[in-house]
Amino acid sequence: MRYLTVLSLVVVALVAAVVGWSINQALTGQSQSMLILPWGSLLAEAAAAAVLVYLGLRLRAYRDPEGERRRRRRAPADRKPYDPVWGVGTAAAAQAVAYYGALTAGWHAGIGVDQVMLLGARTTQESLWLCVAQVVAGALLMVVGWVVENWCKLPPDDPDAEKDTPYGGRQDPYTAGEGGYARHQ
């Protein structure tokens, strides 16, 4: 799994904006309805972001040494450590939320451009405000996904190692014992 990059999120948003604007132009010419997400989708997006932040904070508390000390003081002695599968799942969910945010923001920005051009011709601007709300929500989802994915990164095995390695400072993508079945030794 690759880490998120700002460039990849921007490219996804730009492509979605161009495709959204193009499809909206084609559908508007045929008197079809616009493809804008309804107001209720903002609640679902907020719920997804809240769950992702909750999972990210739990993971960060287990990963962070300061969080480890706080957790030991209030946690029972028989509490199991954080499951690494949950960490990978949280990182994957963070990436999915970030890319969804880029798609949503780009798509609605493309449609919003068309709506801005129709400001003088329409009496109601609800679709424009809905596009603005979806662009803002998409941008927030990108930020939430980016931040939570950074919380899921493991600290480097060697603090003096290069930070620009493909594995975030680690020289080997696998820690000892990890991936032993998939690799030939």
C-alpha positions in Angstrom: 0.0 0.0 0.0 1.4 3.4 -1.0 1.1 6.5 1.1 -1.2 9.3 0.1 0.3 12.2 -1.8 -1.0 15.6 -2.3 -0.4 15.3 -6.0 -2.5 12.2 -6.3 -5.4 13.8 -4.5 -5.2 16.9 -6.6 -5.1 14.9 -9.8 -8.2 12.9 -8.7 -10.0 16.1 -7.9 -9.1 17.8 -11.2 -10.1 14.8 -13.3 -13.4 14.5 -11.3 -14.0 18.2 -11.9 -13.6 17.9 -15.6 -15.7 14.8 -15.9 -18.4 16.3 -13.6 -18.6 19.5 -15.7 -18.7 17.5 -18.9 -21.4 15.2 -17.9 -23.4 18.0 -16.4 -23.2 19.9 -19.7 -24.4 16.8 -21.6 -27.2 16.2 -19.2 -28.3 19.8 -19.0 -28.6 20.0 -22.8 -31.0 17.0 -22.6 -33.1 18.5 -19.8 -31.9 15.8 -17.4 -31.5 16.4 -13.6 -28.0 17.3 -12.3 -26.0 14.7 -10.6 -25.5 16.4 -7.2 -25.4 14.5 -3.9 -28.4 15.4 -1.6 -28.1 17.3 1.7 -28.5 14.0 3.6 -25.2 12.7 2.2 -23.4 15.3 4.3 -24.5 13.5 7.4 -23.2 10.2 6.1 -19.9 11.9 5.2 -19.6 13.5 8.7 -20.3 10.1 10.3 -17.6 8.4 8.2 -15.1 11.1 9.2 -16.1 10.8 12.9 -15.6 7.0 12.9 -12.3 7.4 11.1 -11.0 10.0 13.5 -12.1 7.7 16.4 -10.2 4.7 15.0 -7.2 6.9 14.2 -7.1 8.3 17.7 -7.2 4.8 19.2 -4.4 3.7 17.0 -2.3 6.8 17.7 -2.8 6.2 21.5 -1.3 2.7 21.1 1.5 3.8 18.8 2.5 6.9 20.8 4.8 6.2 23.7 3.2 9.0 25.7 -0.2 7.4 24.9 1.2 4.1 26.0 2.0 5.4 29.5 -1.4 6.9 29.9 -3.1 3.7 28.6 -1.2 1.6 31.1 -2.3 3.6 34.0 -6.0 3.2 33.4 -6.1 -0.1 31.4 -6.4 -3.5 33.1 -3.3 -5.6 33.0 -4.9 -8.3 30.8 -5.8 -5.9 28.0 -4.7 -7.2 24.6 -2.4 -5.0 22.5 -3.9 -3.2 19.4 -4.4 -5.6 16.6 -2.2 -4.7 13.6 -4.9 -5.7 11.2 -7.0 -2.9 12.6 -4.1 -0.6 11.9 -3.9 -1.6 8.3 -7.7 -1.4 8.0 -7.7 2.1 9.5 -5.0 3.2 7.1 -6.9 1.8 4.1 -10.1 3.4 5.3 -8.2 6.7 5.7 -7.0 6.5 2.1 -10.5 5.6 0.9 -12.0 8.6 2.7 -9.3 10.9 1.3 -9.9 9.7 -2.3 -13.7 9.9 -1.8 -13.3 13.5 -0.6 -11.2 14.3 -3.6 -13.8 12.8 -6.0 -16.6 14.5 -4.2 -14.9 17.9 -4.1 -13.8 17.7 -7.7 -17.1 16.5 -9.1 -19.1 19.1 -7.3 -16.6 21.9 -8.1 -17.1 21.0 -11.8 -20.8 21.2 -11.5 -20.6 24.3 -9.4 -18.7 26.1 -12.1 -21.7 25.5 -14.4 -24.0 26.7 -11.6 -22.1 30.0 -11.2 -22.5 30.7 -14.9 -26.3 30.4 -14.4 -26.5 32.8 -11.5 -28.5 35.4 -13.4 -30.8 32.9 -15.1 -32.0 31.0 -12.0 -34.3 32.2 -9.3 -33.2 29.6 -6.7 -29.6 28.9 -5.9 -30.0 25.7 -3.8 -28.0 23.6 -6.2 -25.1 26.0 -6.1 -25.1 26.0 -2.3 -25.3 22.2 -2.3 -22.3 22.1 -4.6 -20.4 24.5 -2.3 -21.3 22.4 0.8 -20.1 19.2 -1.0 -16.8 20.8 -2.1 -16.2 21.9 1.5 -17.1 18.5 2.9 -14.9 16.8 0.3 -11.9 19.0 1.2 -12.5 18.2 4.9 -12.6 14.5 4.1 -9.3 14.7 2.3 -7.7 16.4 5.3 -9.2 13.9 7.7 -8.0 11.0 5.6 -4.5 12.5 5.3 -4.2 13.1 9.0 -5.5 9.7 10.1 -3.2 7.9 7.5 -0.3 9.7 9.1 -1.3 8.5 12.5 -1.2 4.9 11.1 2.4 5.1 10.0 4.9 3.1 12.1 7.9 5.0 13.4 11.1 4.1 11.7 13.1 1.2 13.2 16.2 3.4 13.1 15.7 7.1 14.0 18.8 8.0 12.0 17.5 6.3 8.9 16.5 8.3 5.9 13.0 9.6 6.0 12.6 9.5 2.2 12.7 5.7 1.9 9.6 4.0 0.4 8.8 2.6 3.8 8.8 5.8 5.8 12.4 5.5 7.2 12.5 1.8 7.5 14.9 0.0 5.3 12.8 -3.2 5.1 9.1 -3.2 4.5 8.6 -6.1 6.9 9.5 -6.2 10.5 11.0 -9.4 12.0 8.5 -12.2 11.6 6.1 -10.2 9.5 5.3 -11.7 6.1 7.3 -14.8 6.7 4.9 -17.0 4.8 4.9 -14.8 1.7 8.7 -14.5 1.5 11.3 -17.1 0.6 14.1 -17.1 3.2 
